[in-house]
Amino acid sequence: MLKPAYRRIAACPLGSLVALTLLNGCATDLYQQRADKVKDHTASFYRELRDDRIAAAVAENERIEGMALEMERGLLKQVSGMDANQKAREWSLIKITNQTAIENWLNLGRYLAQTKRYDRARGAYQRVVETYQGKGSQYAPFVERARLGLKDLDLIVKPSSGS
């Protein structure tokens, strides 16, 4: 049986997975293999989270971030030999891969907060802020959500001065 906190979070990651699936429709074999690998790691992340294996979930998400970094490095080395469509597809996959990882960090933070592991939740939110702040406007909404998560934790953890 799914833990109540996990049930609420499990429905959230579908946006990124749908985007990866849509991109697969016009993908080359290598491109599709990478998108499938991201989806596999994402599914593993949520399986680990469901089973409350936080360290294993973190490791899966770090693999997703590592894939994005590896793809970006590879693209930057080959960018001069690619046509505009190839570049756009590659950047799109990199962006979606990073966004998938960010969503996972945010969902991990929510899960940890819901299970009253506030210090660990704070770490997940802080990870998003420190890693993705200043990396482009496409990540700004995620960073803001992480900041709001940190503020929410302050409301939960810190007693008010009037009590």
MDAnalysis code that builds the backbone (N, CA, C; Angstrom):
import MDAnalysis as mda
import numpy as np

u = mda.Universe.empty(489, n_residues=163, atom_resindex=np.repeat(np.arange(163), 3), trajectory=True)
u.add_TopologyAttr("name", ["N", "CA", "C"] * 163)
u.add_TopologyAttr("resid", np.arange(1, 164))
u.add_TopologyAttr("resname", ["MET", "LEU", "LYS", "PRO", "ALA", "TYR", "ARG", "ARG", "ILE", "ALA", "ALA", "CYS", "PRO", "LEU", "GLY", "SER", "LEU", "VAL", "ALA", "LEU", "THR", "LEU", "LEU", "ASN", "GLY", "CYS", "ALA", "THR", "ASP", "LEU", "TYR", "GLN", "GLN", "ARG", "ALA", "ASP", "LYS", "VAL", "LYS", "ASP", "HIS", "THR", "ALA", "SER", "PHE", "TYR", "ARG", "GLU", "LEU", "ARG", "ASP", "ASP", "ARG", "ILE", "ALA", "ALA", "ALA", "VAL", "ALA", "GLU", "ASN", "GLU", "ARG", "ILE", "GLU", "GLY", "MET", "ALA", "LEU", "GLU", "MET", "GLU", "ARG", "GLY", "LEU", "LEU", "LYS", "GLN", "VAL", "SER", "GLY", "MET", "ASP", "ALA", "ASN", "GLN", "LYS", "ALA", "ARG", "GLU", "TRP", "SER", "LEU", "ILE", "LYS", "ILE", "THR", "ASN", "GLN", "THR", "ALA", "ILE", "GLU", "ASN", "TRP", "LEU", "ASN", "LEU", "GLY", "ARG", "TYR", "LEU", "ALA", "GLN", "THR", "LYS", "ARG", "TYR", "ASP", "ARG", "ALA", "ARG", "GLY", "ALA", "TYR", "GLN", "ARG", "VAL", "VAL", "GLU", "THR", "TYR", "GLN", "GLY", "LYS", "GLY", "SER", "GLN", "TYR", "ALA", "PRO", "PHE", "VAL", "GLU", "ARG", "ALA", "ARG", "LEU", "GLY", "LEU", "LYS", "ASP", "LEU", "ASP", "LEU", "ILE", "VAL", "LYS", "PRO", "SER", "SER", "GLY", "SER"])
u.atoms.positions = np.array([
    [0.839, -1.185, 0.000],
    [0.000, 0.000, 0.000],
    [0.883, 1.246, 0.000],
    [0.529, 2.219, -0.816],
    [1.320, 3.441, -0.901],
    [1.139, 4.280, 0.352],
    [2.213, 4.867, 0.792],
    [2.144, 5.795, 1.914],
    [1.354, 7.021, 1.478],
    [0.546, 7.623, 2.381],
    [-0.259, 8.777, 1.981],
    [0.557, 9.910, 1.381],
    [1.700, 10.217, 1.943],
    [2.522, 11.303, 1.411],
    [2.996, 10.978, 0.001],
    [3.345, 9.745, -0.257],
    [3.828, 9.373, -1.585],
    [2.695, 9.463, -2.604],
    [1.480, 9.047, -2.223],
    [0.351, 9.073, -3.156],
    [0.129, 10.462, -3.728],
    [0.246, 11.491, -2.904],
    [0.034, 12.863, -3.376],
    [1.142, 13.295, -4.330],
    [2.329, 12.817, -4.113],
    [3.474, 13.238, -4.919],
    [3.569, 12.433, -6.218],
    [3.155, 11.196, -6.199],
    [3.336, 10.315, -7.348],
    [2.654, 10.833, -8.605],
    [1.612, 11.627, -8.472],
    [0.895, 12.132, -9.635],
    [1.584, 13.321, -10.284],
    [2.550, 13.940, -9.644],
    [3.147, 15.193, -10.112],
    [4.131, 15.076, -11.273],
    [4.930, 14.025, -11.412],
    [6.015, 14.056, -12.392],
    [5.600, 13.796, -13.829],
    [4.330, 13.639, -14.091],
    [3.918, 13.219, -15.418],
    [4.183, 14.230, -16.510],
    [4.199, 15.516, -16.206],
    [4.430, 16.519, -17.235],
    [5.732, 16.317, -17.981],
    [6.806, 16.112, -17.259],
    [8.106, 15.912, -17.897],
    [8.149, 14.609, -18.679],
    [7.526, 13.572, -18.132],
    [7.521, 12.292, -18.841],
    [6.712, 12.377, -20.129],
    [5.605, 13.116, -20.107],
    [4.811, 13.301, -21.317],
    [5.634, 14.044, -22.356],
    [6.349, 15.075, -21.936],
    [7.188, 15.830, -22.867],
    [8.263, 14.933, -23.471],
    [8.874, 14.081, -22.657],
    [9.880, 13.163, -23.190],
    [9.260, 12.207, -24.200],
    [8.061, 11.734, -23.920],
    [7.392, 10.818, -24.825],
    [7.076, 11.509, -26.146],
    [6.591, 12.757, -26.080],
    [6.301, 13.492, -27.309],
    [7.553, 13.714, -28.137],
    [8.658, 14.009, -27.469],
    [9.906, 14.206, -28.203],
    [10.379, 12.909, -28.848],
    [10.042, 11.784, -28.257],
    [10.453, 10.505, -28.810],
    [9.857, 10.247, -30.186],
    [8.693, 10.829, -30.456],
    [8.006, 10.571, -31.708],
    [8.839, 10.893, -32.935],
    [9.694, 11.898, -32.869],
    [10.478, 12.286, -34.035],
    [11.973, 12.115, -33.771],
    [12.307, 11.229, -32.888],
    [13.685, 11.117, -32.446],
    [14.473, 10.105, -33.259],
    [15.783, 10.343, -33.301],
    [16.679, 9.351, -33.857],
    [16.868, 8.260, -32.815],
    [17.485, 7.162, -33.181],
    [17.670, 6.057, -32.236],
    [18.423, 6.490, -30.982],
    [19.526, 7.191, -31.144],
    [20.319, 7.622, -29.996],
    [19.518, 8.582, -29.126],
    [18.830, 9.503, -29.767],
    [18.011, 10.471, -29.043],
    [16.919, 9.750, -28.247],
    [16.265, 8.807, -28.874],
    [15.209, 8.050, -28.203],
    [15.780, 7.206, -27.069],
    [16.929, 6.626, -27.270],
    [17.563, 5.838, -26.206],
    [17.843, 6.699, -24.979],
    [18.319, 7.910, -25.204],
    [18.597, 8.807, -24.065],
    [17.310, 9.216, -23.364],
    [16.276, 9.532, -24.132],
    [14.986, 9.899, -23.538],
    [14.416, 8.720, -22.742],
    [14.538, 7.522, -23.289],
    [14.054, 6.334, -22.574],
    [14.834, 6.103, -21.286],
    [16.126, 6.366, -21.337],
    [16.955, 6.196, -20.139],
    [16.545, 7.184, -19.043],
    [16.236, 8.411, -19.424],
    [15.754, 9.409, -18.456],
    [14.444, 8.925, -17.853],
    [13.544, 8.430, -18.691],
    [12.264, 7.922, -18.185],
    [12.481, 6.751, -17.227],
    [13.409, 5.875, -17.556],
    [13.693, 4.733, -16.680],
    [14.225, 5.192, -15.324],
    [15.147, 6.140, -15.334],
    [15.686, 6.657, -14.064],
    [14.599, 7.374, -13.260],
    [13.712, 8.070, -13.952],
    [12.622, 8.756, -13.266],
    [11.681, 7.744, -12.617],
    [11.348, 6.704, -13.336],
    [10.500, 5.655, -12.763],
    [11.186, 5.017, -11.558],
    [12.475, 4.787, -11.657],
    [13.231, 4.227, -10.532],
    [13.235, 5.180, -9.347],
    [13.381, 6.479, -9.620],
    [13.351, 7.477, -8.553],
    [12.051, 7.354, -7.759],
    [10.926, 7.303, -8.457],
    [9.638, 7.245, -7.765],
    [9.388, 5.902, -7.098],
    [9.929, 4.836, -7.648],
    [9.845, 3.534, -6.971],
    [10.598, 3.577, -5.642],
    [11.805, 4.139, -5.694],
    [12.613, 4.245, -4.467],
    [11.926, 5.146, -3.447],
    [11.363, 6.231, -3.911],
    [10.655, 7.144, -3.015],
    [9.435, 6.447, -2.396],
    [8.698, 5.729, -3.216],
    [7.526, 4.989, -2.722],
    [7.915, 4.035, -1.598],
    [9.077, 3.413, -1.756],
    [9.547, 2.445, -0.758],
    [10.359, 3.099, 0.353],
    [10.379, 4.433, 0.368],
    [11.055, 5.229, 1.391],
    [12.565, 4.960, 1.438],
    [13.144, 4.697, 0.289],
    [14.593, 4.542, 0.181],
    [15.144, 5.848, -0.388],
    [15.313, 6.792, 0.510],
    [15.663, 8.165, 0.114],
    [17.031, 8.222, -0.563],
    [18.026, 7.566, 0.005],
    [19.376, 7.614, -0.582],
    [19.374, 7.047, -2.002],
    [18.629, 5.985, -2.223],
    [18.552, 5.394, -3.563],
    [17.813, 6.326, -4.525],
    [16.771, 7.001, -4.037],
    [16.044, 7.960, -4.875],
    [16.963, 9.114, -5.264],
    [17.731, 9.609, -4.303],
    [18.680, 10.694, -4.578],
    [19.696, 10.243, -5.626],
    [20.191, 9.030, -5.491],
    [21.172, 8.515, -6.455],
    [20.577, 8.460, -7.868],
    [19.316, 8.039, -7.979],
    [18.667, 8.002, -9.299],
    [18.558, 9.403, -9.886],
    [18.194, 10.362, -9.041],
    [18.049, 11.722, -9.551],
    [19.400, 12.324, -9.924],
    [20.421, 11.987, -9.183],
    [21.762, 12.451, -9.560],
    [22.182, 11.859, -10.903],
    [21.742, 10.647, -11.198],
    [22.035, 10.054, -12.510],
    [21.357, 10.859, -13.622],
    [20.135, 11.304, -13.359],
    [19.418, 12.107, -14.354],
    [20.166, 13.418, -14.593],
    [20.569, 14.081, -13.519],
    [21.336, 15.323, -13.671],
    [22.655, 15.068, -14.400],
    [23.290, 13.957, -14.097],
    [24.540, 13.615, -14.772],
    [24.345, 13.399, -16.263],
    [23.225, 12.794, -16.621],
    [22.919, 12.609, -18.043],
    [22.770, 13.952, -18.743],
    [22.068, 14.892, -18.097],
    [21.880, 16.213, -18.704],
    [23.229, 16.900, -18.912],
    [24.086, 16.818, -17.913],
    [25.412, 17.429, -18.012],
    [26.231, 16.779, -19.124],
    [26.171, 15.469, -19.199],
    [26.889, 14.741, -20.248],
    [26.359, 15.109, -21.636],
    [25.045, 15.204, -21.771],
    [24.455, 15.586, -23.068],
    [24.872, 16.998, -23.454],
    [24.882, 17.900, -22.482],
    [25.262, 19.282, -22.771],
    [26.724, 19.371, -23.207],
    [27.594, 18.671, -22.518],
    [29.012, 18.663, -22.913],
    [29.181, 18.100, -24.318],
    [28.471, 17.008, -24.606],
    [28.552, 16.403, -25.932],
    [28.040, 17.331, -27.016],
    [26.955, 18.006, -26.722],
    [26.391, 18.944, -27.698],
    [27.352, 20.089, -27.972],
    [27.941, 20.635, -26.930],
    [28.862, 21.761, -27.109],
    [30.082, 21.362, -27.938],
    [30.500, 20.106, -27.852],
    [31.635, 19.637, -28.659],
    [31.252, 19.469, -30.132],
    [29.979, 19.130, -30.389],
    [29.551, 18.799, -31.750],
    [28.701, 19.877, -32.405],
    [28.449, 20.967, -31.734],
    [27.480, 21.953, -32.193],
    [27.781, 22.490, -33.587],
    [29.025, 22.630, -33.952],
    [29.354, 23.192, -35.266],
    [28.994, 22.251, -36.413],
    [28.933, 20.971, -36.161],
    [28.614, 20.012, -37.218],
    [27.155, 19.604, -37.261],
    [26.286, 20.287, -36.536],
    [24.875, 19.906, -36.476],
    [24.007, 20.930, -37.196],
    [22.893, 20.432, -37.745],
    [21.943, 21.376, -38.333],
    [21.045, 21.935, -37.224],
    [20.266, 22.942, -37.572],
    [19.439, 23.654, -36.584],
    [18.437, 22.724, -35.902],
    [17.867, 21.792, -36.656],
    [16.896, 20.863, -36.056],
    [17.551, 19.946, -35.031],
    [18.734, 19.450, -35.342],
    [19.453, 18.595, -34.395],
    [19.777, 19.357, -33.119],
    [20.266, 20.587, -33.280],
    [20.587, 21.411, -32.106],
    [19.352, 21.641, -31.244],
    [18.250, 21.984, -31.895],
    [17.013, 22.255, -31.158],
    [16.541, 21.016, -30.409],
    [16.614, 19.869, -31.052],
    [16.207, 18.612, -30.394],
    [17.090, 18.305, -29.202],
    [18.393, 18.467, -29.385],
    [19.330, 18.191, -28.299],
    [19.099, 19.125, -27.118],
    [18.978, 20.439, -27.399],
    [18.744, 21.387, -26.308],
    [17.425, 21.112, -25.613],
    [16.436, 20.706, -26.383],
    [15.138, 20.390, -25.805],
    [15.244, 19.201, -24.844],
    [15.961, 18.175, -25.240],
    [16.131, 17.012, -24.369],
    [16.934, 17.380, -23.118],
    [17.946, 18.205, -23.273],
    [18.742, 18.643, -22.125],
    [17.857, 19.417, -21.151],
    [17.077, 20.331, -21.682],
    [16.184, 21.141, -20.844],
    [15.169, 20.252, -20.121],
    [14.549, 19.351, -20.831],
    [13.546, 18.461, -20.221],
    [14.194, 17.543, -19.190],
    [15.396, 17.090, -19.463],
    [16.096, 16.229, -18.504],
    [16.380, 16.995, -17.219],
    [16.870, 18.224, -17.348],
    [17.101, 19.053, -16.156],
    [15.796, 19.335, -15.423],
    [14.742, 19.664, -16.162],
    [13.464, 19.949, -15.521],
    [12.902, 18.720, -14.808],
    [13.125, 17.556, -15.377],
    [12.707, 16.314, -14.727],
    [13.433, 16.156, -13.393],
    [14.741, 16.387, -13.405],
    [15.524, 16.286, -12.167],
    [15.045, 17.302, -11.135],
    [14.756, 18.518, -11.573],
    [14.289, 19.545, -10.648],
    [12.940, 19.148, -10.050],
    [12.026, 18.692, -10.877],
    [10.726, 18.237, -10.372],
    [10.917, 17.126, -9.333],
    [11.847, 16.250, -9.611],
    [12.117, 15.171, -8.652],
    [12.619, 15.723, -7.329],
    [13.542, 16.703, -7.368],
    [14.033, 17.311, -6.118],
    [12.877, 17.961, -5.361],
    [12.019, 18.685, -6.084],
    [10.893, 19.353, -5.432],
    [9.928, 18.333, -4.820],
    [9.657, 17.267, -5.536],
    [8.778, 16.229, -5.006],
    [9.411, 15.511, -3.816],
    [10.718, 15.332, -3.870],
    [11.418, 14.749, -2.725],
    [11.281, 15.664, -1.509],
    [11.452, 16.965, -1.713],
    [11.291, 17.917, -0.622],
    [9.898, 17.856, -0.019],
    [8.876, 17.793, -0.873],
    [7.497, 17.700, -0.371],
    [7.281, 16.404, 0.402],
    [7.782, 15.316, -0.146],
    [7.636, 14.012, 0.520],
    [8.295, 14.042, 1.898],
    [9.506, 14.563, 1.954],
    [10.220, 14.615, 3.231],
    [9.514, 15.529, 4.231],
    [8.963, 16.629, 3.755],
    [8.220, 17.517, 4.646],
    [6.953, 16.826, 5.154],
    [6.268, 16.134, 4.278],
    [5.033, 15.451, 4.675],
    [5.294, 14.315, 5.654],
    [6.493, 13.765, 5.586],
    [6.852, 12.689, 6.518],
    [7.667, 13.223, 7.696],
    [7.620, 14.559, 7.880],
    [8.194, 15.260, 9.031],
    [9.719, 15.133, 9.148],
    [10.391, 15.015, 8.025],
    [11.852, 15.027, 7.993],
    [12.276, 16.379, 7.430],
    [12.055, 17.385, 8.242],
    [12.160, 18.770, 7.790],
    [13.563, 19.177, 7.374],
    [14.581, 18.754, 8.104],
    [15.949, 19.122, 7.723],
    [16.314, 18.541, 6.365],
    [15.892, 17.318, 6.115],
    [16.184, 16.693, 4.832],
    [15.380, 17.352, 3.711],
    [14.144, 17.749, 4.018],
    [13.329, 18.464, 3.026],
    [14.000, 19.782, 2.661],
    [14.500, 20.467, 3.667],
    [15.210, 21.726, 3.444],
    [16.397, 21.498, 2.505],
    [17.095, 20.414, 2.703],
    [18.231, 20.097, 1.837],
    [17.827, 19.875, 0.386],
    [16.691, 19.224, 0.164],
    [16.223, 18.988, -1.206],
    [15.864, 20.303, -1.890],
    [15.150, 21.166, -1.168],
    [14.797, 22.467, -1.745],
    [16.037, 23.331, -1.990],
    [16.945, 23.311, -1.030],
    [18.164, 24.112, -1.163],
    [18.996, 23.626, -2.350],
    [18.953, 22.343, -2.611],
    [19.677, 21.752, -3.750],
    [19.220, 22.390, -5.057],
    [17.907, 22.585, -5.189],
    [17.370, 23.203, -6.405],
    [17.858, 24.645, -6.521],
    [17.769, 25.384, -5.423],
    [18.170, 26.789, -5.449],
    [19.651, 26.909, -5.807],
    [20.493, 26.152, -5.136],
    [21.939, 26.266, -5.344],
    [22.382, 25.767, -6.710],
    [21.727, 24.747, -7.221],
    [22.146, 24.154, -8.493],
    [21.610, 24.907, -9.699],
    [20.386, 25.410, -9.636],
    [19.733, 25.934, -10.831],
    [19.518, 27.448, -10.846],
    [19.790, 28.109, -9.739],
    [19.672, 29.564, -9.710],
    [20.693, 30.166, -10.665],
    [20.261, 31.057, -11.518],
    [21.168, 31.721, -12.442],
    [21.526, 30.905, -13.672],
    [20.882, 29.750, -13.879],
    [21.193, 28.919, -15.043],
    [20.241, 29.157, -16.212],
    [19.479, 30.228, -16.141],
    [18.583, 30.540, -17.250],
    [17.159, 30.710, -16.780],
    [16.432, 31.496, -17.540],
    [15.060, 31.821, -17.157],
    [14.144, 30.598, -17.189],
    [14.495, 29.578, -17.963],
    [13.644, 28.385, -18.023],
    [13.611, 27.643, -16.683],
    [14.605, 27.882, -15.832],
    [14.639, 27.207, -14.534],
    [14.150, 28.105, -13.392],
    [13.946, 29.399, -13.664],
    [13.550, 30.349, -12.618],
    [12.260, 29.952, -11.899],
    [11.217, 29.486, -12.593],
    [9.998, 29.096, -11.869],
    [10.238, 27.947, -10.888],
    [11.136, 27.040, -11.240],
    [11.447, 25.914, -10.358],
    [12.202, 26.395, -9.122],
    [13.136, 27.307, -9.342],
    [13.897, 27.870, -8.222],
    [12.945, 28.606, -7.283],
    [11.999, 29.326, -7.854],
    [11.012, 30.033, -7.016],
    [10.160, 29.045, -6.223],
    [9.778, 27.949, -6.836],
    [9.014, 26.924, -6.107],
    [9.840, 26.349, -4.961],
    [11.120, 26.169, -5.176],
    [11.994, 25.666, -4.103],
    [12.081, 26.681, -2.972],
    [12.193, 27.947, -3.329],
    [12.227, 28.999, -2.293],
    [10.930, 29.013, -1.490],
    [9.820, 28.839, -2.175],
    [8.536, 28.779, -1.475],
    [8.469, 27.552, -0.567],
    [9.025, 26.449, -1.021],
    [9.100, 25.253, -0.170],
    [9.894, 25.523, 1.093],
    [10.991, 26.262, 0.952],
    [11.803, 26.617, 2.125],
    [11.012, 27.511, 3.073],
    [10.269, 28.460, 2.522],
    [9.439, 29.338, 3.360],
    [8.351, 28.534, 4.069],
    [7.762, 27.586, 3.355],
    [6.738, 26.743, 3.973],
    [7.322, 25.948, 5.138],
    [8.533, 25.461, 4.951],
    [9.186, 24.734, 6.042],
    [9.392, 25.636, 7.253],
    [9.752, 26.894, 6.993],
    [9.911, 27.828, 8.102],
    [8.612, 28.006, 8.873],
    [7.488, 28.005, 8.165],
    [6.186, 28.113, 8.817],
    [5.895, 26.888, 9.683],
    [6.302, 25.734, 9.216],
    [6.031, 24.492, 9.930],
    [6.961, 24.306, 11.113],
    [8.237, 24.571, 10.917],
    [9.246, 24.226, 11.894],
    [9.448, 25.303, 12.948],
    [9.492, 26.559, 12.550],
    [9.780, 27.632, 13.490],
    [8.507, 28.063, 14.216],
    [8.509, 28.005, 15.538],
    [7.328, 28.482, 16.274],
    [7.189, 29.975, 16.135],
    [5.957, 30.467, 16.169],
    [5.743, 31.896, 16.076],
    [6.138, 32.551, 17.379],
    [6.516, 33.806, 17.319],
    [6.973, 34.520, 18.517],
    [5.829, 34.797, 19.486],
    [4.570, 34.713, 19.023],
    [3.435, 34.974, 19.864],
    [2.970, 33.785, 20.685],
    [3.544, 32.606, 20.479],
    [3.066, 31.432, 21.211],
    [3.964, 31.052, 22.351],
])
